[in-house]
């Protein structure tokens, strides 16, 4: 019996350790592996519906103004399908870039080509504009006029 015990131990341990298959576990990735149980960091979004997610940040260029010109500080809300996916305070109303983590868009299932709204609020004034997600994650807009 002592002779067979060393042979049995690998047979017991092997099935336990081999149950964990490594691979991409994010369903939104282009190389999602349905059999993977442990994420190995190999997920890739290039060329797929979420290609923008290859960038850590989405750059959105826009300004916020009222009838007298660009305003200072304002509150920004990014909305997709009626749900707020991110909000923050912007310290400049001028035409500039805001860098938003792509994960917010990914979590909300924003696909390449989908539209989303940005709403700006300052005091009792507000306004919004529509933007479109693109594959490179660099989005050019115009001024959001608030009144």
C-alpha positions in Angstrom: 0.0 0.0 0.0 2.9 2.4 0.8 4.1 1.8 -2.8 0.8 3.0 -4.3 0.3 6.1 -2.2 2.9 8.2 -4.1 1.2 7.3 -7.3 -2.2 8.2 -6.0 -1.4 11.7 -4.8 -0.7 13.2 -8.3 -4.0 11.6 -9.5 -5.9 13.4 -6.8 -4.2 16.8 -7.1 -4.1 16.9 -10.9 -7.9 17.2 -11.4 -8.2 19.9 -8.8 -5.5 22.2 -10.3 -6.4 21.5 -14.0 -10.0 22.8 -13.5 -8.8 26.4 -13.8 -8.4 27.4 -17.4 -6.6 30.8 -18.0 -7.7 33.1 -20.7 -9.8 36.3 -21.4 -12.9 36.3 -19.2 -14.4 39.7 -20.3 -17.4 39.0 -22.6 -16.9 42.3 -24.3 -13.4 41.5 -25.5 -12.8 40.3 -29.1 -11.0 37.2 -27.8 -13.4 36.2 -24.9 -12.8 32.6 -23.9 -16.0 30.9 -22.7 -14.0 28.1 -21.1 -11.7 30.4 -19.2 -12.2 30.6 -15.4 -9.2 32.7 -14.6 -8.4 36.0 -16.4 -4.8 36.1 -17.6 -4.8 39.7 -18.8 -4.9 38.7 -22.5 -8.2 40.4 -23.4 -8.1 42.5 -26.6 -10.6 45.0 -27.9 -8.9 46.0 -31.1 -11.1 45.9 -34.2 -14.3 44.9 -32.2 -17.4 46.7 -31.1 -15.5 48.1 -28.1 -12.3 49.0 -30.0 -12.1 52.3 -28.1 -11.3 50.3 -24.9 -7.8 49.7 -26.2 -7.2 53.2 -24.7 -7.3 53.7 -21.0 -8.9 57.1 -21.6 -11.4 58.5 -24.0 -10.6 62.1 -25.0 -13.6 64.3 -25.6 -13.0 67.8 -26.9 -15.8 70.4 -26.3 -16.5 73.7 -24.7 -19.3 75.1 -22.5 -20.6 78.6 -23.0 -23.6 80.8 -22.4 -24.6 83.9 -24.6 -21.6 85.9 -23.2 -19.0 83.3 -24.0 -17.2 80.4 -22.3 -18.1 79.8 -18.7 -15.9 78.8 -15.8 -16.7 75.9 -13.5 -19.6 73.6 -14.4 -20.9 70.2 -13.6 -20.7 67.6 -16.4 -22.9 64.5 -16.8 -22.3 61.8 -19.4 -25.5 60.0 -20.3 -26.1 56.8 -22.3 -29.5 55.3 -22.8 -31.0 57.5 -20.2 -28.5 56.5 -17.5 -25.7 58.5 -16.1 -22.4 56.7 -16.7 -20.1 59.3 -15.3 -20.3 62.8 -13.8 -17.6 65.3 -12.7 -16.9 69.0 -12.2 -15.1 70.8 -15.0 -13.0 73.8 -14.1 -13.0 75.5 -17.5 -15.7 76.1 -20.0 -13.2 76.8 -22.7 -12.8 74.5 -25.8 -10.5 71.8 -24.4 -10.1 68.1 -23.9 -11.6 66.1 -21.1 -10.1 62.6 -20.5 -12.6 60.1 -19.3 -11.7 56.5 -18.3 -12.9 54.2 -21.1 -14.1 51.7 -18.4 -17.2 53.9 -17.8 -18.2 53.5 -21.4 -17.3 49.8 -21.5 -19.4 49.2 -18.3 -22.4 50.9 -19.9 -22.1 48.8 -23.1 -21.4 51.8 -25.4 -20.5 50.4 -28.8 -18.5 52.1 -31.6 -20.9 54.4 -33.4 -23.4 54.7 -30.5 -24.4 58.2 -29.4 -24.3 59.5 -25.9 -25.1 62.9 -24.4 -23.1 65.3 -22.3 -25.1 67.7 -20.1 -23.4 70.8 -18.6 -24.9 72.7 -15.7 -23.8 76.0 -14.1 -26.0 77.8 -11.6 -29.5 77.4 -12.8 -28.5 77.0 -16.5 -28.0 73.8 -18.4 -27.5 72.5 -21.9 -26.6 69.3 -23.6 -25.1 67.9 -26.9 -24.9 64.6 -28.6 -21.5 62.9 -29.2 -20.7 59.6 -31.0 -18.2 56.9 -29.8 -15.6 56.0 -32.4 -13.0 53.3 -32.6 -10.0 55.4 -31.6 -11.6 57.1 -28.6 -10.8 60.6 -29.7 -14.0 62.5 -30.0 -14.3 66.1 -31.3 -17.3 68.2 -30.4 -18.5 71.8 -30.3 -19.6 74.1 -27.6 -22.4 73.0 -25.4 -24.6 76.1 -25.1 -26.3 76.6 -21.7 -29.1 78.9 -20.9 
